[in-house]
Amino acid sequence: QVQLVESGGGSVQAGGSLRLSCAASGHRYNNYCLGWFRQAPGKEREGVAAIDSDGSTSYADSVKGRFTIYQDNAKNTLYLQMNSLKPEDTAMYYCAALFAMSATQALGVRGNYGMDYWGKGIQVTISS
């Protein structure tokens, strides 16, 4: 079983930066799309950024130009570099490995499916 563990969250002032990490353990198939999602209290989960098996990336409009998704295959780690953070970015952030999806498809995922893997999430809080 693949397990995903997020780290790097915390609190930062608006305009600051954070880098989230998602460490993977166990077996992972090559045809998985990796992504970051977030959910604020009382709001629906939304896709933030994703990178598919071909290296193509997709970003939510709200984070384009500010966030960058990338991976270190040697460390089996997925990253989300977040710059110019805004209070609106405050949320619980989750990383996920989604089976047989493109980056664009992954961003629109609403449910949790049997062949997908999700981390437990990590809090990001941006103060004004």
N, C-alpha and C positions, 0 to 999 in steps of 0.2 A: 504494500500500500504506500502511496505517495503521501507525505506529510509536508505541509507548508507552514512556516513560522515567520511572522512579520516582526520587524524590529525597526528602530530609528524614529519612532513617533515621539510626541511630546508637545510642549507648548512653545510657541514662538510669537513674536510681535509681527504685526502686519508689515509686509515688505521684506521679511526675512526668508530664510531657506531651510529646508529639511530634506534629507534623503532617506527614503524608506527602503528597507531590504526585505526580501522574502527568500528564505533559505529552504531549499527542497531536500528531502531525504527519501530514501527508498527508490523504487523503480519508477521511471517516467518514460513513457513512449515518446518517440520523436515527433509525432504528428499532433502535438498539443499546442494550443495557443495560450500564451501567458498574459494575464491582465491584472489591472488594479481597478477596484471598485470602491465606492464609498457610500455611506449612509449617515445622514444627519438625523437627530431625534425627530420623530414624527414625519419623516419624509421617506420617499421611495429610494431604494438602492439604485445607484446610477453607475454606469461604466465611465471610467476616467481615462484609461489608456490601455492599449493592448499591443502585443507583438506576436505575430504568428510564426509558423515554422519556416517561412521563407524570409523572415526578417522584416516584413512589412509592418508598419505601425499605424495606429489609428488613435485619435485623441478626441475627447469631448470638446466641443467648441469653447466651453468655459475655461479650459486650461491650455488651449493651444498657445504656443509661444512662451509658456511659463513652466510647463512640466515636460519631462523627458523620460521615456521608458527605455530601459536597456537591460541587458543580461550579461553575466559572466559565466560562461559555460563551464569553465574550469572549477568554479566554486559552486556550481548549481544554484546560483543566486540571481534573482530578479530584483531590479532596482527601479525606484521612481524618484527622480530628482525634481524637487518642487522649489521653484524660485518665485519671487515676487508674491508671496503668499498673502491671501486676503482673508478676512473674517469668514467669508462665505465658503472657504475651503474647510472650515471646521467640520469634522465628521469622523466616524470610525472607518478606517481604511482596511480593505481586504485584498489579498492577492488570491489568484485563482489560476488553475490549469484546466483549460477547457478543451475537450476532445474534438478533434476534427473541425475546427472552426477557423475562419479567417479573422483577422484583427477587427474588421468592421462588424462582422457578425457577433463577435465576443462582446463588443461594447454594448450591444443591445440585449444581452442575456438577462432574463428576469428570474428564471427558476434555477433550482439546484438539481442537476441531473446525476444519475448513477455513475457515469464514467468521468465525472468532473471532480476536481479536488479544490477545497477552499481552506484558507487559513482561518484562524479564529478572530482576526482583526486586531488593529492597533489604533489608539486614539491620537488624532491630530487636532490641536486646538490653537487657533490663531486669534490673538487679542488685538484690539484696535489701538 
